Amino acid sequence: MSDAPVLLDVSPAGVAVITLNRPDKHNAFNAEVIERLSDIFETLRANTDEARVVFLRGNGPSFSAGADLDWMKAAAHYTETDNVEDAMGLATMLKRLYDLPQMTVALVHGAAMGGGAGLLAACDVGVVMKDTKISFSEVRLGLTPATISPYVVRAIGPKWSRALFTSGERFDGAFAEQIGLAQYAVETMEEMTQMEEHLAKLAFGAAPGAVADAKALVDDVAGREIDHGLLTHTARAIAHRRSSEEGREGLAAFLERRKPKWAE
């Protein structure tokens, strides 16, 4: 396997697999890893025809142990301005992941600490091994999980976020499923592979443009009052989809009892 810290493989069918590849460091983040991930996400965003679904995984014993110790030591000597610039790199990378138009899936095993758990939260779907160790342990270092917080709070809500952010408590993958940080908890790597195949099949059965619009729709309606303005917004959203090329093709395929073009 390549010694690059992050690997990208896109199959001819359109399955993109991103692999964190610092197994000896438990795939901990440093500036190089963050920059590489950010570049990959931007590349995938611009190539939706070539990549229909995106899987994110870790090589070795852990998904990601969070921040690299050497990186943290260097940051301790930064000025506040330098720290802001450094943190913006991580914040930008996570936002690029969250904004990808494809279905994104985190396949998590071993450990997902700090920023590693942030990657899980920023993906659309999380599949975790039940014995995975997860923690937002920043307060134990005198820090806060600031850059990952928008995605974690969206995933598990403010109550659990407060509890886990303030305690730094370590929990497992089964508990992550219970609170909504992950959607699926599995016991074996075989089950993980089966779930990966299942989700890929679902992704290829969905229209790419509709997937992107559905993701945007969630952000548009989350937390909003159900009033006339929201009703109008959602009516316009479905009207746009019905009149789109994908919408017309999907309806025609349904009526003609055939697969739509994107699922062939």
Buried (B, 14 or more C-beta within 10 A) or exposed (E): EEEEBBBBEBEEEBBBBBBBBBBEBBBBBBBBBBBBBBBBBBBBBEEBEEBBBBBBBBBBEBBBBBBBEEBBEBBEEEEEEEEEEBBEBBBBBBBBBBBBBBBBBBBBBBBBBBBBBBBBBBBBBBBBBBEBBBBBBBBEEEEEBEBBBBBBBBBBEEEBBEEBBEBBEBBBBBBBBBBBBBBBBBEEEEBBEEBBEEBBEEBBEBBBBBBBBBBEBEEEEEEEEEEEEEEEBBEEBEEEBEEBEBBEBBEEBEEEEEEBEBEE
